[in-house]
Amino acid sequence: MLSIITAWIFIILPCMSVGLYVTHLCNLKLFFDHEELIVVALWTGIVILAISLLGTSLFVSVSPQVGLVYFFLYTIAPITSSRFRAEIKMFKSKPTLASCLAVALIVLMCAALTSIPITWHDTKLYHYQLIKWLSNYGSVPGLGLIHDRFGFVSSWFALSALFDAGVFEARLAPLLGGLSLLLAFIRLFLVLRRIFSNRARSYDTFVAACLSVVLFWAITGDRIAVSPSPDLPTALITVEVCLIIMVLIDRKGYAIDLNIVNSRLIPLILSAGAFAIKLSAAPLLAVTVIFYLQPLGLRSKPVILCMALCVIFFLPLMAASFTTTGCFIYPVKATCVDNLSWGVGSRNAEQMSLVIRDYARYGLESERPWPWLLNWMVDKHTSSLKTDALLLLLSLMSVIFLLAREHFKDGYEWVIAIGVLGVAFVMWSAPSYRFGVGYFCILPSVVIARETLLTSPLISIVPLSMTLLTPYIDLEHRRLRLVLLAISVSVYLMHLRKSLGDLALKATLCLACLMLLSGLFCVQPSLLVPPRIAAPPNVKYVPIQGDSSETVGISSEPCGSARIPCTPGLAAPNVLLRNAKVGIEAGFTRKP
């Protein structure tokens, strides 16, 4: 726990400094309280630091020494501006003792959760191996030839690689998952505080409902929060962007500022940063580009600025992907260049894309029934609806009811567009709620926040029926469904009796927080450093073809923290070293 909290400090200080500087340039302080502005600034600084490190990995390894350079650069450089220092001095917010205790409790809770053994399968399969490559060698040419999943590039892994050294090697991999939880719980705390003090706006209820779903998913089951998985930050940034859009429109920040550098740039920066973390943020990015450009029109200056901003985030991502796989965006077939000695080729990229899609549709089943949607919705082991299907049905019902409304305001039209495009994109590419939980929760949460009289009874009945029809579902997922049911029933009660409904909603949100905390009851955290990621005992190292001094590990299990290079499966028979004298640092190539 102590090492996790210390590492968070080293991330928070530079990210807060550069994030506050960027939000200051965009005048976001006009629309957010100081406490809320800090959360937005931290997310902004995190995506900027992450993409900076990914770009750095093209030239050097992402070592602690590189981290120190960025620490001083991003911490000190912003405060050299006298105007920025003057703005910082105006922060007169004095948090109450209760708020300080609540934040301290959140920090300890998230640190405790992050200090337990990792159970997320993908972390042991390839997440940590990629972090280890970045920490030791940076972006290595032809790495995708060793294993198809080593071609996945994420700025999130580059940020994690900073702390994979020395005594912390293979121990701080869940660091960023815990930091994401920390920011999400602080955001939830700020929202609930306004709800309990009767100062809430409709978007507060929206954020509370969204975060309840995302956080339950993150800390239950295999606990994706205790991992460096990029799925969790992508979902949380999606909710954060929706909140910023609604705040800007609610407080008239959407149309009053027609300068090209304005508050609408912050959702665009966060969305571009989320895309560099996970490609599933593409719908979010598309909507925020339009959100930024619409009031300004297609004039040259705003279009050029928008393109330049996207290039800043896309260029390191595409360069790192091209270096490791020969594809500018792996595994998108159209972006691959064939006949490169270190490239995986468009055929292998397409095959990897199909593997992801088919696994999301059919799991490990050998049969491929058509239409796949009906098979995908039902869990054959319990003969009940999957959680994915429940969230999809709630989203579809929400769309139907929302379309019946004649007019939307307060930014909900943009949020609905993000939800609809996001759900459609996930269902088309890889229908799994782990890729799109940030999208699946949007539309039902909009209905809850809008308190639509017609929809409330139906939105309450659906979770009730789904919960009753799935008696054998595991406890963790059943908790998620019960929370959906409780929130929706309390909203329905608000239409029967306002005072009773207010009390029910507050009680439900408190219950949701208690159930979130209940996921920690069985946690036995490590006080100093988290446990080390285990390496499989049966790794067999064999010489890389054409060179007897370098070996590659072959394991029938996920490689975990095994010495690199290691591949969970058969080694590619036609992989050679690009430069035998330099070794694996020079990368890999295919045998001609």
DOPASE-989599 format. One record per residue (C-alpha): x, y, z; residue in three letters. Coordinates in steps of 0.2 Angstrom, whole numbers, plus 5000, padded with zeros to 4 digits. Example, Ala and Ser with C-alpha at 12.3 -4.5 7.8 and 13.67 -1.06 7.14 Angstrom:
2
506249785039Ala/506849955036Ser/
# end
This chain:
592
500050005000Met/501450125005Leu/502350104988Ser/500750124978Ile/500350284987Ile/502150354985Thr/502050304966Ala/500350394965Trp/501150554972Ile/502550544958Phe/501250534945Ile/499950664952Ile/501150804955Leu/501750824936Pro/500050774929Cys/499150904940Met/500351034936Ser/500251014917Val/498450974918Gly/498051134927Leu/499051234915Tyr/498151164900Val/496451184908Thr/496951364912His/497451394894Leu/495651334889Cys/494751434903Asn/493951284910Leu/494051364927Lys/492551474923Leu/491451324923Phe/492051204937Phe/492351224955Asp/494151204961His/493951034967Glu/493150974952Glu/494351064941Leu/495750964949Ile/495050794944Val/494850854926Val/496650924926Ala/497350754933Leu/496550654919Trp/497150784906Thr/498950774913Gly/498850584914Ile/498450564895Val/499750704891Ile/501150614901Leu/500650444894Ala/500750494876Ile/502350584879Ser/503150424886Leu/502450324872Leu/503350434860Gly/504950424870Thr/504850234869Ser/505250254850Leu/507050314855Phe/507450254872Val/506750134885Ser/505450204897Val/506550194913Ser/506450284929Pro/507750404923Gln/506550454909Val/505250474922Gly/506250594932Leu/506550704917Val/504650714914Tyr/504350734932Phe/505350894933Phe/504850954916Leu/502950944918Tyr/503050994936Thr/504151154935Ile/503851214917Ala/502051264919Pro/502451364935Ile/503751474925Thr/502151564918Ser/501851714929Ser/500051714924Arg/499751534928Phe/500551564945Arg/499351704948Ala/497851594944Glu/498551454956Ile/498551584970Lys/496751614967Met/496351434973Phe/495451484989Lys/494451324991Ser/494651265010Lys/494051085011Pro/493151035027Thr/493850905039Leu/492450785033Ala/492950805015Ser/494850775020Cys/494350625029Leu/493350555015Ala/494750585002Val/495950495014Ala/494850355016Leu/494650334997Ile/496550344995Val/496750205008Leu/495350095000Met/496050114983Cys/497850074988Ala/497249924998Ala/496249854983Leu/497849884972Thr/498949794984Ser/498249624981Ile/498749484969Pro/498249514951Ile/496849394944Thr/496549484927Trp/497049354914His/497649474900Asp/498849554912Thr/499749384914Lys/499549344896Leu/500249504888Tyr/499949664897His/501449644909Tyr/502549574896Gln/502249734885Leu/502649844900Ile/504249744903Lys/504749764885Trp/504449954886Leu/505349974902Ser/506949874896Asn/507049914878Tyr/505650034872Gly/504650004856Ser/505549854848Val/505449824829Pro/504549664825Gly/503949624842Leu/502249574835Gly/503149424827Leu/503449354844Ile/501649344849His/500149424840Asp/499549514856Arg/501249594858Phe/500749704843Gly/499449804854Phe/500149974858Val/499450084872Ser/500050234880Ser/499450164896Trp/500750024896Phe/502050164893Ala/501550254909Leu/501550094918Ser/503350044912Ala/504050194922Leu/503850104939Phe/504449924933Asp/506249924939Ala/507249874954Gly/506349804969Val/504649864961Phe/504849754946Glu/503349654942Ala/502449724958Arg/501749894953Leu/500849834937Ala/499149874945Pro/499650054950Leu/498750144936Leu/497150044938Gly/497150094957Gly/497450274951Leu/495950264939Ser/494950204954Leu/495550344965Leu/495050474953Leu/493350394949Ala/492950374968Phe/493350564971Ile/492250614957Arg/490850504964Leu/491150584981Phe/491050764974Leu/489450714965Val/488650624980Leu/489050774991Arg/488050894979Arg/486650764978Ile/486550754997Phe/486550945000Ser/485150964987Asn/486251064975Arg/486250924962Ala/485950954944Arg/485350814932Ser/487050774926Tyr/487550734944Asp/486350594944Thr/486950544927Phe/488750534933Val/488250444949Ala/487350304939Ala/488750284926Cys/490050274939Leu/489050154950Ser/489050034935Val/490850054930Val/491550044947Leu/490549884951Phe/491249804936Trp/492949864940Ala/493149794957Ile/492049634956Thr/492449464947Gly/494249464941Asp/494449644947Arg/495049724931Ile/495449874942Ala/496949774949Val/497849774933Ser/498649884920Pro/497149854908Ser/496750004897Pro/494849964897Asp/494550044914Leu/495350214910Pro/494450224893Thr/492750194902Ala/493050324915Leu/493750454903Ile/492150424893Thr/491050464908Val/492250614912Glu/492050684895Val/490150674895Cys/490150764912Leu/491250904905Ile/490150924889Ile/488550934900Met/489351064912Val/489951174897Leu/488251174889Ile/487351194906Asp/488351344911Arg/488351424893Lys/490151374890Gly/489751304873Tyr/489351454863Ala/490051604872Ile/491851574868Asp/492251584850Leu/494151584851Asn/494951434844Ile/495751394861Val/494351374872Asn/493551254885Ser/492851134872Arg/494651084868Leu/494750984885Ile/493450854879Pro/494450834863Leu/496150814872Ile/495450684884Leu/494550594870Ser/496150594859Ala/497150534875Gly/495850394877Ala/496050334859Phe/497950324862Ala/497550214877Ile/496250104868Lys/495550104851Leu/493850084857Ser/493750264861Ala/493550304842Ala/491650344844Pro/492050464858Leu/493350554848Leu/492250574833Ala/490850654844Val/492050774853Thr/492850834836Val/491150884830Ile/490750964847Phe/492351074846Tyr/492051124828Leu/490151154827Gln/490151324835Pro/491651384826Leu/491251314809Gly/492451234796Leu/493551384796Arg/495451354793Ser/496151394810Lys/494951284821Pro/495151144809Val/497051154808Ile/497151164827Leu/495951014829Cys/497050914816Met/498650964825Ala/497950914842Leu/497450744835Cys/499150724826Val/500050754843Ile/499150604850Phe/499050494835Phe/500850514829Leu/501750424844Pro/500350294844Leu/500450254825Met/502350264825Ala/502450144839Ala/501250024831Ser/502150034815Phe/503749994823Thr/503149844832Thr/501949774819Thr/502149864802Gly/500349924804Cys/499950104808Phe/498450044819Ile/498549864823Tyr/497549754820Pro/496649864807Val/497049774791Lys/496949924780Ala/498350014790Thr/499649874787Cys/501049874775Val/501449704768Asp/503149644763Asn/504049724778Leu/505349614785Ser/504749654803Trp/502949674799Gly/501549544804Val/500649574787Gly/498849624784Ser/498349444784Arg/498949414801Asn/498149574807Ala/496549534800Glu/496649364808Gln/496949444825Met/495449554823Ser/494349404819Leu/495049314834Val/494549464845Ile/492849474837Arg/492449294837Asp/492949274855Tyr/491849414860Ala/490349334851Arg/490649144854Tyr/491849134868Gly/492848974868Leu/491448874859Glu/491948784843Ser/490248804835Glu/489848974826Arg/487948984825Pro/487149114815Trp/486349234819Pro/487749254833Trp/486749384843Leu/485449264850Leu/486849144855Asn/487849284862Trp/486449344873Met/486249184883Val/487449104895Asp/487248914891Lys/487948864908His/486548954917Thr/485248974903Ser/485149154908Ser/485449314900Leu/487249374901Lys/487749544909Thr/488249604891Asp/486449564885Ala/485649654900Leu/486649814897Leu/486249804878Leu/484349784881Leu/484349924893Leu/485350034880Ser/484049994867Leu/482550024877Met/483350194883Ser/483650244864Val/481850204860Ile/481150304874Phe/482350444872Leu/481950464853Leu/480150494858Ala/480650654866Arg/480450804855Glu/481850904862His/483450884871Phe/484551014880Lys/485851034893Asp/487050934883Gly/486150774883Tyr/486050764864Glu/487950754863Trp/488050624877Val/486650514868Ile/487650524852Ala/489250454862Ile/488150314869Gly/487350264853Val/488950274842Leu/489950184856Gly/488650044858Val/488550014839Ala/490450014837Phe/490749894851Val/489349774845Met/490049784827Trp/491949764832Ser/491949654848Ala/490349634857Pro/490949634875Ser/490549744889Tyr/492349754895Arg/492649854879Phe/491149964880Gly/490549974898Val/490850164897Gly/489650164882Tyr/488350044888Phe/488050134905Cys/487750304896Ile/485950284889Leu/485150204904Pro/485950334915Ser/485250474904Val/483550404906Val/483750404925Ile/484450574925Ala/483050644915Arg/481750564926Glu/480650524911Thr/478950484918Leu/478550364904Leu/480150264905Thr/480350254924Ser/479150104927Pro/479850014912Leu/481650044916Ile/481249974934Ser/480349824927Ile/481749764916Val/483149744929Pro/481849664940Leu/481349534928Ser/483249504922Met/483749484941Thr/482349354944Leu/482649264928Leu/484449234932Thr/484449144949Pro/486149054946Tyr/487149204940Ile/488749224951Asp/488649334966Leu/489749474959Glu/488749504943His/487149484953Arg/487649624964Arg/487849734948Leu/486149694943Arg/485349724960Leu/486149904960Val/485449934943Leu/483749884950Leu/483849984965Ala/484350144957Ile/482950124944Ser/481650084957Val/482150234967Ser/481950344952Val/480250274949Tyr/479750314967Leu/480250494963Met/478750504951His/477550434964Leu/478050544978Arg/479350674977Lys/479950674995Ser/479950484996Leu/480850474979Gly/482250594985Asp/482550495001Leu/482550324991Ala/483750394978Leu/484950454992Lys/484750295002Ala/485150194986Thr/486650294982Leu/487250265000Cys/486850074997Leu/487850074981Ala/489350144990Cys/489250015004Leu/489149874991Met/490649944982Leu/491549944999Leu/490949765002Ser/492049704988Gly/493549744999Leu/492949645014Phe/493949495008Cys/495449595003Val/497149565012Gln/498249695005Pro/500149705007Ser/500649845018Leu/502349895009Leu/502349834991Val/501049724981Pro/501449544978Pro/502549504963Arg/501649434947Ile/502149254946Ala/503049174932Ala/502549004926Pro/503648864931Pro/503748774915Asn/504548904903Val/505748824891Lys/507048944883Tyr/507548884866Val/508848974854Pro/508049104842Ile/508249034825Gln/509949084817Gly/510749134834Asp/511249024848Ser/511649164861Ser/509849234862Glu/508349124868Thr/506549144868Val/505449074882Gly/504048954877Ile/502648924890Ser/500948834889Ser/500348964902Glu/500349154901Pro/502049214903Cys/501749334918Gly/503449404924Ser/504449274915Ala/506149334907Arg/505849414890Ile/505649364877Pro/504349244881Cys/502849184871Thr/501249094878Pro/501248964865Gly/502348904851Leu/503749014845Ala/503649074827Ala/504748964817Pro/505249094805Asn/505749234817Val/507549294817Leu/508549434826Leu/508749594815Arg/510449614822Asn/511249464830Ala/512649574837Lys/511549694846Val/510249564852Gly/508449574855Ile/508549764858Glu/508749784839Ala/507049684836Gly/506549544826Phe/506249504807Thr/505449364797Arg/506549234789Lys/506649274770Pro/
# end
